[in-house]
Amino acid sequence: MTELGYVATAIAFTGVGFLLCATFFTRAYWDAMRDRGELLLALFNAGSALKAAGRAEEAALAFGIAKKVQETSA
């Protein structure tokens, strides 16, 4: 094989290697972005649930206070 053949083979293998690495890392990148988006959505939903629970607790507390006021005024 001539020197030109060695160079062409090296370039071909390098190109295939870069293509495989780019494909792998691009896929890994987008998988990570998708997972990050799902994590942020889960955190947002958890925050909304905690907020709703806090409102329910405040409503229950207000109802309890109103009930005590009603009992003492009656």
DRENPA-831659 format. One record per residue (C-alpha): residue number from 1; residue in one letter; chain; x, y, z. Coordinates in steps of 0.1 Angstrom, whole numbers, plus 5000, padded with zeros to 4 digits. Layout:
<recs>
{pos->NUM code->A unit->A c1->X c2->Y c3->Z} $
...
</recs>
This chain:
<recs>
{pos->1 code->M unit->A c1->5000 c2->5000 c3->5000} $
{pos->2 code->T unit->A c1->5014 c2->5034 c3->4991} $
{pos->3 code->E unit->A c1->5017 c2->5063 c3->5015} $
{pos->4 code->L unit->A c1->4987 c2->5079 c3->4999} $
{pos->5 code->G unit->A c1->4967 c2->5048 c3->5007} $
{pos->6 code->Y unit->A c1->4978 c2->5050 c3->5043} $
{pos->7 code->V unit->A c1->4967 c2->5086 c3->5045} $
{pos->8 code->A unit->A c1->4934 c2->5080 c3->5029} $
{pos->9 code->T unit->A c1->4927 c2->5051 c3->5053} $
{pos->10 code->A unit->A c1->4936 c2->5072 c3->5082} $
{pos->11 code->I unit->A c1->4914 c2->5100 c3->5071} $
{pos->12 code->A unit->A c1->4885 c2->5076 c3->5065} $
{pos->13 code->F unit->A c1->4888 c2->5060 c3->5099} $
{pos->14 code->T unit->A c1->4892 c2->5094 c3->5115} $
{pos->15 code->G unit->A c1->4860 c2->5106 c3->5098} $
{pos->16 code->V unit->A c1->4841 c2->5076 c3->5108} $
{pos->17 code->G unit->A c1->4853 c2->5080 c3->5144} $
{pos->18 code->F unit->A c1->4843 c2->5116 c3->5145} $
{pos->19 code->L unit->A c1->4809 c2->5107 c3->5130} $
{pos->20 code->L unit->A c1->4803 c2->5080 c3->5157} $
{pos->21 code->C unit->A c1->4814 c2->5103 c3->5185} $
{pos->22 code->A unit->A c1->4793 c2->5132 c3->5173} $
{pos->23 code->T unit->A c1->4762 c2->5109 c3->5170} $
{pos->24 code->F unit->A c1->4768 c2->5094 c3->5205} $
{pos->25 code->F unit->A c1->4774 c2->5128 c3->5222} $
{pos->26 code->T unit->A c1->4745 c2->5145 c3->5204} $
{pos->27 code->R unit->A c1->4722 c2->5117 c3->5215} $
{pos->28 code->A unit->A c1->4735 c2->5118 c3->5250} $
{pos->29 code->Y unit->A c1->4731 c2->5156 c3->5251} $
{pos->30 code->W unit->A c1->4695 c2->5155 c3->5240} $
{pos->31 code->D unit->A c1->4687 c2->5127 c3->5264} $
{pos->32 code->A unit->A c1->4702 c2->5148 c3->5292} $
{pos->33 code->M unit->A c1->4681 c2->5178 c3->5281} $
{pos->34 code->R unit->A c1->4650 c2->5157 c3->5280} $
{pos->35 code->D unit->A c1->4657 c2->5144 c3->5314} $
{pos->36 code->R unit->A c1->4664 c2->5179 c3->5327} $
{pos->37 code->G unit->A c1->4631 c2->5191 c3->5313} $
{pos->38 code->E unit->A c1->4613 c2->5162 c3->5330} $
{pos->39 code->L unit->A c1->4630 c2->5170 c3->5363} $
{pos->40 code->L unit->A c1->4621 c2->5207 c3->5361} $
{pos->41 code->L unit->A c1->4585 c2->5197 c3->5353} $
{pos->42 code->A unit->A c1->4584 c2->5173 c3->5383} $
{pos->43 code->L unit->A c1->4598 c2->5200 c3->5406} $
{pos->44 code->F unit->A c1->4572 c2->5225 c3->5393} $
{pos->45 code->N unit->A c1->4544 c2->5200 c3->5399} $
{pos->46 code->A unit->A c1->4558 c2->5193 c3->5434} $
{pos->47 code->G unit->A c1->4559 c2->5230 c3->5442} $
{pos->48 code->S unit->A c1->4523 c2->5234 c3->5430} $
{pos->49 code->A unit->A c1->4512 c2->5205 c3->5452} $
{pos->50 code->L unit->A c1->4530 c2->5220 c3->5482} $
{pos->51 code->K unit->A c1->4514 c2->5254 c3->5475} $
{pos->52 code->A unit->A c1->4479 c2->5238 c3->5472} $
{pos->53 code->A unit->A c1->4486 c2->5219 c3->5505} $
{pos->54 code->G unit->A c1->4496 c2->5251 c3->5522} $
{pos->55 code->R unit->A c1->4464 c2->5268 c3->5510} $
{pos->56 code->A unit->A c1->4443 c2->5238 c3->5522} $
{pos->57 code->E unit->A c1->4460 c2->5240 c3->5556} $
{pos->58 code->E unit->A c1->4453 c2->5278 c3->5558} $
{pos->59 code->A unit->A c1->4417 c2->5272 c3->5549} $
{pos->60 code->A unit->A c1->4414 c2->5245 c3->5575} $
{pos->61 code->L unit->A c1->4430 c2->5268 c3->5601} $
{pos->62 code->A unit->A c1->4407 c2->5296 c3->5591} $
{pos->63 code->F unit->A c1->4377 c2->5273 c3->5593} $
{pos->64 code->G unit->A c1->4388 c2->5261 c3->5628} $
{pos->65 code->I unit->A c1->4392 c2->5297 c3->5640} $
{pos->66 code->A unit->A c1->4358 c2->5307 c3->5626} $
{pos->67 code->K unit->A c1->4342 c2->5277 c3->5642} $
{pos->68 code->K unit->A c1->4357 c2->5286 c3->5676} $
{pos->69 code->V unit->A c1->4346 c2->5322 c3->5673} $
{pos->70 code->Q unit->A c1->4311 c2->5310 c3->5664} $
{pos->71 code->E unit->A c1->4311 c2->5286 c3->5694} $
{pos->72 code->T unit->A c1->4323 c2->5313 c3->5719} $
{pos->73 code->S unit->A c1->4299 c2->5339 c3->5706} $
{pos->74 code->A unit->A c1->4269 c2->5315 c3->5707} $
</recs>
